[in-house]
Amino acid sequence: MLVADDEPPIRLLCQVNLAIAGMDVLQAADGAEALVVARAEKPDLILLDLMMPNVDGWTVAEELGADEGTRDIPIVFLTARATTNDRRRAEKLGALGYVLKPFDPVRLAPLVAEVVARCARGEAENLRRERPPALWPADLEE
Amino acid sequence: MRSSTALGWAAAFLAPALISSLDALSNRPSYQLAGFLYLLAVSLAAYLGGFAAGLVATLLATFGLDFLYTPPRHDFIPANSDQAAGVALFFIVAILISQLFERRRQVQREAEAASARANRLQAVTARLAEAVTPQQVLDAIVTEGVEAAEARAGAIGLIMPDGETIEIVAQRGYERNLFVGWETFPLNRETPMGTAILDDTPFFFSTSAERNAAFPGMGGVSGPSHALAILPLVVEGRAIGAVAFTFPTEIEFEPERRALKATLAQQAAQAIDRVRLYEAERALRQRMTFLADASELLGSSLDYETTLGQLARLAVPDMATWCSVDMAGPDGSIQRLAVAHEDPERVAWAERLGEEYPPDPDQPMGVPNVIRTKTAEFVPDITDELLVEAAQGDERLLEIVRELGLRSAITVPLVARGRALGALSLIRDDSAPRYTELDLDLASELARRAASAVDNAILYREAERRGDASRALAHVDDGVVLLDQEGAVVSLNPAAARILDVDEAGVLGETAVGSIGGWSEIEENARPERGGTRGPVTLPLVRGQGNERWVSVSGVDFGDGAVYALRDVTEERLLERARSDFVATASHELRTPLAAVLGAVKTLRRGDVSLDSDQREMLMDMIDSEAERLSGIVSQILLTGQLDAGRLPLEHERFDPVALTQSVVDSAELHLPNGIELRMQAEVDVPPVAGDENQLRQVISNLVDNAIKYSPQGGDVELRLNRSGQFARIEVADSGLGIPRDEHDRIFEKFYRLDPALTRGVNGTGLGLYISKELVERMNGRISVDSEPGRGSTFVVEVPLAV
């Protein structure tokens, strides 16, 4: 599990709660670091912030998607950008979720576990099509 | 002559008697002397008394000579045959002498008569020469000429311009009413005048019976039988009319009389022809003068209401008995502008009548019809039927117009540029001649000039009004564009030229779509229906160099074209966009610390696991700092609102800038990210400054935060403090991302944020620098930046020293 966010509090919240669920949590403080870690560690899933210094989340997703070795790593965006345009862009990039800040870190672990499990079963495409509300918020700004 | 005749008779008796008395003298004359004296006596009598007196004197003288002087004396029987032959010879010679004198007298008498006739003709000729009207011509030949013609009455009839009618233009000496019903009559009707004119032959009727026999259709001649002469009036071989002479008695027309009548007629014809020429010339001159005066009047003023009133007055009485001007209102109504008559009381009466009978625009004749059809109405002869028709059953009106005795009328439209502006009416009553085609031509010409003058005046007023409007529009910030029905630009004001980025001269008369960039979008979105309005709509107008402008456009169609109002809303639009960006930004900025606070609380309250104390501590710290951050953002937003509303009270205190800068550095050191080196360099003797210490701390602190934030790769952040004239100068320098030169001003604008590519994901509300600038300037200080991308930024704040 990789949490890429430039905000230390967010990384901390994810780390604490996911660890409680028994997951190994890697951290990256910006996009560049995220790319390095993702390519090296091939995490089961990346929780990816959008607004980060150096390389933003969009670029990270694009680059990982373009790379044969990292293409299948599920990405769930974790962002404060609450517009429909952003959500649509995330969909196009093939993300499996778009979690809007503020979020409930306690519920994050089961959600992430579910995504990882289904992807392991090869249901990534189904999940993309289903777009469960827990992973895709509806109340966005225009 | 008479006294001479009496003397002749006296001489006839006395002269022979006187000679006979000589016989009683002692020395009595001889036979020869006595005979000679007797012949003298006969001559005297014949000379004075004519042949009859001469004959009487001859008889007396013969008796005297025979009885007293022929031997034997005192005996009638001559002594011998010689004696008898002498007496007979005497008698014959005396008779011859008498006859001789009689012939001389006759010749003299004839000469005198001829001279009198010549005198009379001369008198007629003289009168004719002075005559300037047909009536005067008639008077000359009927009063002067009547004596010459021996007539008691006379009349002149002339062929009217139509060539088919005879009009009695003058008459004198007839009993009244003789010509009632005969004022005009057809030329080809069987009348003495008509026939005389058509056949170019005179008629001489010695008696009424003769005339009645020749023209039975005329009805009997009244009064005792009398003679009548009708002669054609011939000018240059063409009969223009006829003159009639009526004589008191029956007359035998011997050749001499006929010749005299013919001479009179000829002279009358010439006089009438001259009169006609004179009349025509006078009328022409009158028309020309009138037209010239009218033109001068029309050109004298732009106040056409007054001018047309003066024009109407100018037309009376020579051109018209009545003259009126009516104007067509924009709503189709007809307004009487002026009415003129010689008599002001009649004018007032006519005005009252006009109010009582306002013109009906749908009237089939008269002014409304002329205005409606733009065609002149010419009524040379106003007949009673016409009046009845015009009165439309209104008995009172009919009575009024009948009393006016209207004879002839012309109504011409005032037409300019195809539009009937009104009508000019000329009316003559019985006191003036009827109108001719010439008068119609004159009226039409006058109307043309009047219409053109009125049109000019209207155009001028319009232009003046437009001038006012365009002057007003020149100072309006909103753009106004006027298009005609074909979409060509009629006018546009400077604001429109500015907004549309066109040159006024380059688009006037051109179609808007063809000459104004982006107009087709305006047409598409704001073109109103005919007579309708549309908009306002806000549209982007792309001008040269991709400079985007936003305009709010509304269109109004007014039938003859459309007017578009344009307002440049680019500023509003940008502000609006900045505001909506701000909402998104603020939402984003608030969400991150909120997520931390909320997430920490939720984690701390997990019931399923117990966190260790380090974790709890970290989460508590997180709540603390992130809540602070939230509060800071909220404060910024509130502060901006206060600054906008001008409701932020600033302290004016004296404080040490060195201490202030130091405190900012100290607090920043507490949570300095890795890789950032914070340094401070201060001159020791910077004097105290004046301003709001807390707010200035906010400003410097904000600048330091920015310096750290925009140095994502780490680096040095240096605070420098020194004195610069009457200011304390605080510089905050970093070696971070830097700011492009053309953004240096804009970064101080509210909500403005650099392109995300330049900020590399650095968050912010876009308020910090705006607030800083506002605060510093309210302390009478200055803030500026010196920066280049990739080479860091140096923000400079200058605060006035305390006095």
Interface residues (C-beta under 8 A of the other chain):
Chain A: D6 E7 P9 I10 L12 L13 V16 N17 I20 D30 G31 M51 M52 P53 N54 D56 A80 R81 A82 T83 L100 K101 P102 F103 D104 P105 V106 E141
Chain B: V583 A584 S587 H588 E589 R591 T592 P593 L594 A595 A596 V597 L598 G599 A600 K602 T603 R606 D608 V609 L611 Q615 M618 L619 M622 S625 E626 P712 P756 R760 G761 V762 N763
